[in-house]
Structure formats: C-alpha cells, structure tokens
C-alpha cells in the first residue's frame, strides 16, 4: 500500500481573538515545503497529483479552519495481518464478489474465444454465412460481459487497496508512543475510547501561539475528551507557562492536563 505523509492543522477563527491559531499562511507554506521535500527524497517514479495522490483543502468557517496536506507514493510496504483481518471484517463479502467477478471474466473470455473461432469458420465457408449474425450477437454479449465484470473487479480491488492503506496508516499511528508524565509512556491506541487526540504540528512558535489561543476553550475541550499532542517540526521544544497562583490552581491543572501529552521517538512521528 501507499506510504503516507500527512500533516493536519486545526486553526482558530480567522481574524478573531479566539481559537487556536490565526496563521494559515505559515501553515500552508509549511505544508508546501513538506510536500516538496518529500517529493525530492522519494524515487523518481513518484507521482503526485491533486485528484488521487495529493490533497489540499482549506475550509474556513466562523468557528474553525482546517488545512490538510498529504502525499503518497506508489510503493507497496508489507501490510500487517491485523490490518488484513480488519479489512475482511469490515468488508466480509468483498473477496467472494471478486472471486465471482474473475470467474465471470474467465467464462466470458472463453466464450468470446469460441465465438471468434466460429466466426472465422463461418466467414471462410459461404455455406455458413447465415450463422454470422447469430455468432456476432453471441460475441458482443461475451465482450460486454467481460468488460462489465472486469470493471466491477477493478473497482472492488481499488476500494480494497484504499481501505487497506487507511487501516495500515491507522495501525501505524496507533503504535506511536506518548509521554504522559516522567514515569509513564503509553501508545496512542491506549487512549482509544477514552480521549480524542488533536495533533498540533508545526514550528515551536506555532505551538506556543496555539497554546495561548486555546486558553478560553480549555474547559469545553476537556469536557469533550480532547487532549492535545504538541509535535514540533523545527527541533525546538516549546515552553508552556502556567499561572501558579492559588486562585488559578484548578484552571492551571486543567490546562496542564489538556497539554500534557508529548511525542516519544520523534523520528517515528516524523515518518
């Protein structure tokens, strides 16, 4: 399946004083740099096109803005057995359908081959000229059947590959490590069903700006089970400052909980 380089930015309201961040220009420029860098380091056969292999969306609303960029190559890394099992569970009858599509293609191809030999014989023998229309009718049916079931098989195969790529990517993401505190390291999949992870990725300045702008929404985010993973791309470590006064003690505890997760094994996260 295709290996994927994927970066997502969750930005705050454009032109307002609330939200996570108001720097779409820097985020989009960073995405372009990542795509160009990825394209230059991969094999010469890399194909990046907007409809299929590279997506670039920018959605703007009064509440949030989302910029996502991704790039894929055509390599086929090994898919784990767990991903294949999940694929079968999600689409239990796909393999059966694909088997019958192939069987119908083979049957139609065999019928077409027989019809072609009969047509050649009829054209070579004037006595069998009356059989030509009937033979052509059967040949057209065979060709139509082969075309139809080949198309259906191709569509099912593309859907299968796309689903396997998605499941493989999800599996890779779920195996990434997070540091909760100095003594505890967990995998992303340990938070499944417990929390909603938001990966805030970008330069340290972007992370700090997001941290400051998230302050008004701390309680509402925690109520929805949101936890933020801050992943810096420039090698600098952001320094979060919390107010330690007695009046703000409870709010500071919530702020620390919202931003407590940090990536472990940064090279794996970068991949």
C-alpha positions as CSV (number, residue, x, y, z in Angstrom):
1,X,0.0,0.0,0.0
2,X,1.0,3.6,-0.3
3,X,3.1,5.1,2.4
4,X,1.6,8.4,3.5
5,X,3.0,11.7,4.8
6,X,0.2,13.5,6.4
7,X,0.1,16.8,8.4
8,X,-3.1,18.4,9.8
9,X,-3.6,21.8,11.3
10,X,-6.5,22.8,13.4
11,X,-6.7,26.6,13.4
12,X,-8.7,29.1,15.2
13,X,-11.2,31.6,13.8
14,X,-9.8,33.8,11.1
15,X,-9.4,37.4,12.0
16,X,-10.6,37.0,15.6
17,X,-9.0,36.9,19.0
18,X,-10.2,33.4,19.9
19,X,-9.2,29.8,18.8
20,X,-6.0,28.0,18.4
21,X,-4.2,29.9,15.8
22,X,-4.6,32.5,13.1
23,X,-1.6,31.8,10.9
24,X,-3.0,30.0,7.9
25,X,-0.3,31.4,5.7
26,X,2.5,29.9,7.7
27,X,0.7,26.6,8.0
28,X,0.0,26.3,4.2
29,X,3.6,27.4,3.4
30,X,4.9,24.6,5.8
31,X,2.7,22.1,4.0
32,X,4.1,23.0,0.7
33,X,7.6,22.8,2.0
34,X,6.9,19.3,3.3
35,X,5.4,18.1,0.1
36,X,8.3,19.4,-2.0
37,X,10.9,17.9,0.4
38,X,9.0,14.5,0.3
39,X,8.8,14.6,-3.5
40,X,12.6,15.3,-3.8
41,X,13.6,12.4,-1.5
42,X,11.4,9.7,-2.9
43,X,12.0,7.6,-6.0
44,X,12.0,9.2,-9.5
45,X,8.8,7.3,-10.2
46,X,6.9,9.2,-7.5
47,X,3.6,10.6,-8.9
48,X,1.9,13.4,-7.0
49,X,-1.4,14.6,-8.5
50,X,-4.2,16.6,-6.9
51,X,-7.1,14.3,-7.7
52,X,-5.6,11.0,-6.4
53,X,-2.3,11.2,-4.6
54,X,-2.2,14.7,-3.1
55,X,-5.0,16.5,-1.4
56,X,-5.0,20.1,-0.4
57,X,-8.1,21.5,1.2
58,X,-8.7,24.8,3.1
59,X,-12.0,25.2,4.8
60,X,-12.9,28.4,6.5
61,X,-15.9,28.8,8.8
62,X,-16.8,31.2,11.7
63,X,-15.6,28.6,14.2
64,X,-12.6,26.9,12.7
65,X,-10.3,26.5,9.8
66,X,-8.7,23.2,8.6
67,X,-5.7,22.8,6.4
68,X,-4.6,19.3,5.4
69,X,-1.9,18.2,3.0
70,X,-0.8,14.7,2.2
71,X,1.4,12.9,-0.3
72,X,1.7,9.3,-1.2
73,X,4.0,7.3,-3.4
74,X,3.3,4.1,-5.3
75,X,5.4,1.8,-3.2
76,X,3.8,-1.3,-1.5
77,X,5.1,-1.8,2.0
78,X,4.1,-5.0,3.7
79,X,0.6,-4.9,5.2
80,X,0.3,-6.5,8.6
81,X,-2.0,-9.4,9.2
82,X,-4.0,-7.4,11.7
83,X,-4.8,-4.8,9.0
84,X,-5.9,-7.6,6.6
85,X,-8.1,-9.2,9.2
86,X,-9.8,-5.8,10.0
87,X,-10.2,-5.3,6.2
88,X,-12.0,-8.7,6.0
89,X,-14.2,-7.9,8.9
90,X,-15.2,-4.5,7.5
91,X,-16.0,-6.0,4.1
92,X,-16.7,-9.7,4.6
93,X,-18.2,-10.4,1.2
94,X,-15.7,-8.5,-1.0
95,X,-13.4,-11.5,-1.6
96,X,-16.4,-13.6,-2.6
97,X,-17.6,-10.9,-5.1
98,X,-14.1,-10.5,-6.5
99,X,-13.9,-14.3,-7.0
100,X,-17.1,-14.4,-8.9
101,X,-16.1,-11.4,-11.0
102,X,-12.9,-13.2,-12.0
103,X,-14.9,-16.3,-12.8
104,X,-17.3,-14.4,-15.0
105,X,-14.5,-12.7,-16.8
106,X,-12.8,-16.1,-17.5
107,X,-16.1,-17.6,-18.6
108,X,-16.8,-14.6,-20.9
109,X,-13.3,-14.7,-22.3
110,X,-13.6,-18.4,-23.1
111,X,-17.0,-17.9,-24.7
112,X,-15.6,-15.0,-26.8
113,X,-12.7,-17.1,-27.9
114,X,-15.0,-19.8,-29.1
115,X,-17.2,-17.3,-30.8
116,X,-14.2,-15.8,-32.6
117,X,-13.2,-19.2,-33.9
118,X,-16.8,-19.9,-35.1
119,X,-16.9,-16.5,-36.8
120,X,-13.7,-17.2,-38.7
121,X,-15.0,-20.5,-39.8
122,X,-18.3,-19.0,-40.9
123,X,-16.6,-16.2,-42.9
124,X,-14.4,-18.8,-44.6
125,X,-17.3,-21.0,-45.5
126,X,-20.0,-19.4,-47.6
127,X,-22.4,-22.2,-46.7
128,X,-22.4,-20.9,-43.1
129,X,-22.8,-17.3,-43.9
130,X,-26.3,-17.3,-42.4
131,X,-24.8,-18.1,-39.0
132,X,-22.7,-14.9,-38.9
133,X,-25.3,-12.6,-37.3
134,X,-26.0,-15.1,-34.6
135,X,-22.3,-15.6,-33.9
136,X,-21.7,-11.8,-33.8
137,X,-24.6,-11.5,-31.3
138,X,-23.1,-14.0,-29.0
139,X,-19.6,-12.4,-29.4
140,X,-21.0,-9.0,-28.5
141,X,-22.6,-10.5,-25.4
142,X,-19.4,-12.1,-24.3
143,X,-17.3,-8.9,-24.8
144,X,-19.9,-6.8,-22.9
145,X,-19.9,-9.3,-20.0
146,X,-16.1,-9.4,-19.9
147,X,-15.9,-5.6,-19.9
148,X,-18.6,-5.2,-17.2
149,X,-17.1,-7.8,-14.8
150,X,-13.6,-6.5,-15.4
151,X,-14.7,-3.0,-14.4
152,X,-16.5,-4.3,-11.3
153,X,-13.4,-6.3,-10.3
154,X,-11.2,-3.3,-10.8
155,X,-13.5,-1.1,-8.7
156,X,-13.5,-3.6,-5.9
157,X,-9.8,-4.0,-6.0
158,X,-9.2,-0.2,-5.8
159,X,-11.6,0.0,-2.9
160,X,-9.8,-2.9,-1.1
161,X,-6.4,-1.3,-1.6
162,X,-7.6,2.1,-0.4
163,X,-9.2,0.5,2.7
164,X,-6.0,-1.5,3.4
165,X,-3.9,1.7,3.1
166,X,-6.2,3.5,5.6
167,X,-6.2,0.7,8.0
168,X,-2.4,0.3,7.8
169,X,-1.9,4.0,8.4
170,X,-4.3,3.9,11.4
171,X,-2.3,1.0,12.8
172,X,1.0,2.8,12.4
173,X,-0.5,5.9,14.1
174,X,-1.9,3.8,16.9
175,X,1.5,2.3,17.7
176,X,3.2,5.7,18.2
177,X,4.3,6.4,21.8
178,X,3.2,9.3,24.0
179,X,4.7,10.5,27.3
180,X,2.0,11.3,29.9
181,X,4.5,12.2,32.6
182,X,8.1,11.5,33.6
183,X,7.3,7.9,34.6
184,X,4.5,6.9,32.2
185,X,4.7,6.2,28.5
186,X,1.7,4.9,26.6
187,X,0.7,4.1,23.0
188,X,-1.8,6.1,21.1
189,X,-4.2,3.1,21.0
190,X,-4.3,3.1,24.8
191,X,-6.4,6.2,24.6
192,X,-9.0,4.7,22.2
193,X,-12.4,5.2,23.6
194,X,-11.0,7.4,26.4
195,X,-9.8,10.6,24.7
196,X,-9.9,12.5,21.4
197,X,-6.4,13.3,20.3
198,X,-5.6,16.6,18.5
199,X,-2.1,16.6,17.0
200,X,-0.8,20.2,16.9
201,X,2.1,20.0,14.5
202,X,4.3,22.9,13.4
203,X,7.2,25.1,14.5
204,X,7.6,25.9,18.2
205,X,6.2,29.4,17.6
206,X,3.1,27.9,16.1
207,X,2.7,25.5,19.0
208,X,3.0,28.4,21.5
209,X,0.5,30.5,19.7
210,X,-1.9,27.6,19.7
211,X,-1.3,27.1,23.4
212,X,-2.2,30.7,24.2
213,X,-5.2,30.9,22.0
214,X,-6.7,27.6,23.4
215,X,-6.9,29.1,26.9
216,X,-10.6,30.3,26.6
217,X,-11.7,26.9,25.4
218,X,-9.8,24.7,28.0
219,X,-12.8,23.6,30.0
220,X,-15.1,22.9,26.9
221,X,-12.3,20.9,25.2
222,X,-11.7,18.8,28.3
223,X,-15.5,18.2,28.6
224,X,-15.4,16.7,25.1
225,X,-12.4,14.5,26.0
226,X,-9.9,16.4,23.9
227,X,-6.2,16.0,24.6
228,X,-3.5,17.9,22.6
229,X,-0.3,16.3,21.4
230,X,2.2,19.1,20.6
231,X,4.7,17.9,17.9
232,X,7.3,20.5,16.9
233,X,8.8,20.3,13.4
234,X,11.8,22.6,13.8
235,X,13.6,20.8,16.6
236,X,12.8,23.4,19.3
237,X,10.9,22.5,22.4
238,X,8.0,24.9,23.3
239,X,8.0,26.1,26.9
240,X,4.5,26.3,28.3
241,X,3.9,28.8,31.0
242,X,1.2,28.1,33.6
243,X,-0.1,30.5,36.2
244,X,0.6,29.0,39.6
245,X,-1.5,31.4,41.7
246,X,-3.9,29.9,44.3
247,X,-6.9,31.4,42.6
248,X,-6.0,29.8,39.2
249,X,-4.8,26.5,40.7
250,X,-7.8,24.4,39.4
251,X,-7.7,26.1,36.0
252,X,-4.0,25.5,35.7
253,X,-4.5,21.9,36.5
254,X,-6.9,21.6,33.6
255,X,-4.5,23.5,31.3
256,X,-1.7,21.0,32.1
257,X,-4.0,18.1,31.6
258,X,-5.0,19.4,28.1
259,X,-1.4,19.8,27.0
260,X,0.3,17.0,29.0
261,X,1.0,14.6,26.1
262,X,4.3,14.8,24.2
263,X,5.6,12.5,21.5
264,X,8.2,9.9,22.2
265,X,10.6,8.7,19.5
266,X,10.2,11.8,17.4
267,X,11.7,10.1,14.3
268,X,8.7,7.7,14.2
269,X,6.3,10.5,14.5
270,X,8.0,12.3,11.7
271,X,7.6,9.3,9.4
